[in-house]
């Protein structure tokens, strides 16, 4: 993801997260985690604040126009991405892997806040059972910190923190199938020159997805999934 907002804005976003979580269940995308799941996954640590119910939810709806059938549409603010007509306007040549540094409802609230100036095309839950699409693939999400790479890439966020990563087998598998589908659709080579971590984008100031991310495992899964997709 792009640079984090000031602490005061983070407090406001915690409020929006409570309502966003309620809206998730209404469209068939369950609330992020039960208290037991949070404890098991060690998501957030003792020093993190708990959410409070307040504020409007980010727009959530099932939408037949999503680019990836398993995803649920969770729209980012139009102020947080650039409308385009890719790949006609710009070729899609990369997939950039991110770590959210917050739980999904808070990220939805950020993407829906015009002041945040950040978005990604997709977001995958720590459990790997939920996929949200926030920006259409034809449009330019603001996710990499590089205008050049933003215009030529698809950004995928993964729920977790670099200091407390929760990379489950299911998350790897779900993400790999999504990445393989994008690669097949836009003829992106399945290699580490074209499937990048945010930290690998030139001049990046971020270190996600972190050193715990298993690139060998992930790329093997992407390669296997890609072979199964007919083009």
C-alpha positions, 0 to 999 in steps of 0.5 A: 500500500501507499504511505500510511496516514497520520494517526488522527486519520487512523483513529477516524478510519477505525470508526468507519471500519465497524460499519464497513464490517457490518456491510460485508455480511450484508452482501455475503462477504462475512465479517473479517474475523471472530474474536477467536480467529483474531486471537488465533491469527495474532492479528492485531497486536496488543498495542493496536486499537480496537474498532468502534462502530461509527461512520458510513461504510464503504460502498459494497455490493455484488456486481456482475461487472467485476473482472474476476468472478470470485470477487465481491465489488467494494468500490474505491472512491473515484478520487483514489484512482485514475479512470483509463481504458487499459490495456488499450491505453497502457499495457498491463505488464506487472502484478504487484504484491502488497500487504495491507498493514490493517484489517480489511474493513479499515482498508476499505474505508481508506480506499473510500476516503478521497483524502487518502489518495490510495487504492488497489485493484484487489484485496484478499483476506488473511483466511484466503476465503474472501476477495474484494475488487475495489478498482476495475482492471482497466483503471489505474489504481494508486498502489505502488508509489510509482506513476509508471508502474501504477499505469502498467500493473495490477495491485493485489493487497493481502491482509496482515502486517509486516511485523505480524504476517498471517500468510496462510496456505489458503491465502497463497493459493487464492492469490496465486490463482488470481495472479495466474488469471491476470497473467493469462488475460494480459499475457504477463510472463509468470516470472519474478521480473513481472510479479513483484513485491511492493518493495521491489518497485523502483524507488519504493519506500515500502518493505511489503510483503516482507521477508516472511512472504515465501516467493518460491512457494507463491511462484510455484503456485502461480505457475501451476495455476497458469498451466491450468488456464486456457487462453 
